[in-house]
């Protein structure tokens, strides 16, 4: 599994709502990342990422991630903080959307 860090240019994150349609759930920019769920779980990716224009990415394999965190354990705490904020945002979005019905 691979983890990606966006160096430059925006990317669009989409979830497939049905067989044909897909829904954009986020626009990611420089210093954002994706692929963390598949990196940790080993499960297939939950979203499709498409670049909006030419983009530079950093790619990190699971083995490299493990080595990086072993050398810099504080980064894991910062990473978890950001993941928690993302989860909270998605939860609020879901709750707001559910109330509309």
C-alpha positions as a Markdown table, in Angstrom:
| # | Residue | x | y | z |
|---|---|---|---|---|
| 1 | Unk | 0.0 | 0.0 | 0.0 |
| 2 | Unk | 1.1 | 3.5 | -0.7 |
| 3 | Unk | 0.6 | 6.9 | 1.0 |
| 4 | Unk | 0.9 | 10.1 | -1.0 |
| 5 | Unk | 1.7 | 13.7 | 0.1 |
| 6 | Unk | 0.8 | 16.4 | -2.3 |
| 7 | Unk | 3.6 | 18.8 | -3.0 |
| 8 | Unk | 1.9 | 21.1 | -5.5 |
| 9 | Unk | -1.4 | 21.6 | -7.3 |
| 10 | Unk | -4.9 | 20.5 | -6.3 |
| 11 | Unk | -6.4 | 17.0 | -6.4 |
| 12 | Unk | -10.0 | 16.0 | -6.2 |
| 13 | Unk | -11.2 | 13.2 | -4.0 |
| 14 | Unk | -14.4 | 11.4 | -5.1 |
| 15 | Unk | -16.5 | 8.6 | -3.8 |
| 16 | Unk | -18.6 | 6.5 | -6.2 |
| 17 | Unk | -22.2 | 7.0 | -5.1 |
| 18 | Unk | -23.7 | 4.6 | -7.7 |
| 19 | Unk | -22.6 | 2.6 | -10.7 |
| 20 | Unk | -22.3 | 5.7 | -12.8 |
| 21 | Unk | -22.1 | 8.8 | -10.6 |
| 22 | Unk | -19.3 | 9.9 | -8.3 |
| 23 | Unk | -19.4 | 12.7 | -5.7 |
| 24 | Unk | -16.5 | 15.0 | -5.0 |
| 25 | Unk | -15.9 | 14.9 | -1.2 |
| 26 | Unk | -12.8 | 17.0 | -1.0 |
| 27 | Unk | -10.3 | 19.2 | -2.8 |
| 28 | Unk | -6.8 | 18.5 | -1.6 |
| 29 | Unk | -3.9 | 20.9 | -2.0 |
| 30 | Unk | -0.2 | 21.2 | -1.1 |
| 31 | Unk | 0.7 | 19.5 | 2.1 |
| 32 | Unk | -2.5 | 17.4 | 2.2 |
| 33 | Unk | -2.2 | 13.7 | 1.9 |
| 34 | Unk | -4.2 | 10.6 | 0.9 |
| 35 | Unk | -3.9 | 6.9 | 1.0 |
| 36 | Unk | -3.6 | 6.6 | 4.8 |
| 37 | Unk | -6.6 | 4.4 | 5.3 |
| 38 | Unk | -5.3 | 1.8 | 2.8 |
| 39 | Unk | -1.8 | 2.2 | 4.2 |
| 40 | Unk | -3.0 | 1.2 | 7.7 |
| 41 | Unk | -5.8 | -1.2 | 7.0 |
| 42 | Unk | -4.5 | -3.0 | 3.9 |
| 43 | Unk | -8.0 | -2.6 | 2.5 |
| 44 | Unk | -8.8 | -1.3 | -1.0 |
| 45 | Unk | -8.9 | 2.4 | -1.3 |
| 46 | Unk | -12.2 | 4.1 | -0.4 |
| 47 | Unk | -11.9 | 7.1 | -2.8 |
| 48 | Unk | -10.6 | 8.0 | -6.2 |
| 49 | Unk | -8.1 | 10.8 | -6.4 |
| 50 | Unk | -7.8 | 12.8 | -9.6 |
| 51 | Unk | -5.5 | 15.7 | -10.3 |
| 52 | Unk | -7.0 | 18.9 | -11.4 |
| 53 | Unk | -3.8 | 19.9 | -13.2 |
| 54 | Unk | -0.2 | 18.8 | -13.3 |
| 55 | Unk | 0.7 | 17.7 | -9.8 |
| 56 | Unk | 3.8 | 16.8 | -7.9 |
| 57 | Unk | 3.4 | 14.0 | -5.3 |
| 58 | Unk | 5.6 | 12.3 | -2.7 |
| 59 | Unk | 5.0 | 8.5 | -2.5 |
| 60 | Unk | 5.7 | 6.5 | 0.6 |
| 61 | Unk | 5.5 | 2.7 | 1.0 |
| 62 | Unk | 4.3 | 1.1 | 4.2 |
| 63 | Unk | 7.9 | -0.1 | 5.0 |
| 64 | Unk | 9.2 | 3.5 | 4.6 |
| 65 | Unk | 6.3 | 4.8 | 6.8 |
| 66 | Unk | 7.3 | 2.4 | 9.6 |
| 67 | Unk | 10.9 | 3.5 | 9.4 |
| 68 | Unk | 10.0 | 7.2 | 9.4 |
| 69 | Unk | 7.8 | 6.8 | 12.4 |
| 70 | Unk | 10.4 | 4.8 | 14.3 |
| 71 | Unk | 12.9 | 7.7 | 13.7 |
| 72 | Unk | 10.3 | 10.5 | 14.4 |
| 73 | Unk | 7.6 | 9.2 | 16.7 |
| 74 | Unk | 6.1 | 12.7 | 17.4 |
| 75 | Unk | 5.0 | 12.7 | 13.7 |
| 76 | Unk | 2.6 | 9.9 | 14.5 |
| 77 | Unk | 0.9 | 12.1 | 17.1 |
| 78 | Unk | 0.6 | 15.0 | 14.7 |
| 79 | Unk | -0.7 | 12.6 | 12.0 |
| 80 | Unk | -3.4 | 11.2 | 14.4 |
| 81 | Unk | -4.4 | 14.7 | 15.3 |
| 82 | Unk | -5.1 | 15.6 | 11.7 |
| 83 | Unk | -6.9 | 12.3 | 11.1 |
| 84 | Unk | -9.1 | 13.0 | 14.1 |
| 85 | Unk | -10.0 | 16.5 | 12.7 |
| 86 | Unk | -10.8 | 15.0 | 9.3 |
| 87 | Unk | -13.1 | 12.4 | 11.0 |
| 88 | Unk | -14.8 | 15.1 | 13.0 |
| 89 | Unk | -15.4 | 17.1 | 9.9 |
| 90 | Unk | -16.9 | 14.2 | 8.0 |
| 91 | Unk | -19.1 | 13.3 | 11.0 |
| 92 | Unk | -20.5 | 16.9 | 11.1 |
| 93 | Unk | -21.1 | 16.8 | 7.3 |
| 94 | Unk | -22.9 | 13.5 | 7.7 |
| 95 | Unk | -25.0 | 14.7 | 10.6 |
| 96 | Unk | -26.0 | 17.9 | 8.7 |
| 97 | Unk | -26.9 | 15.9 | 5.6 |
| 98 | Unk | -29.0 | 13.4 | 7.6 |
| 99 | Unk | -31.0 | 16.2 | 9.3 |
| 100 | Unk | -32.0 | 17.5 | 5.8 |
| 101 | Unk | -34.1 | 14.4 | 5.3 |
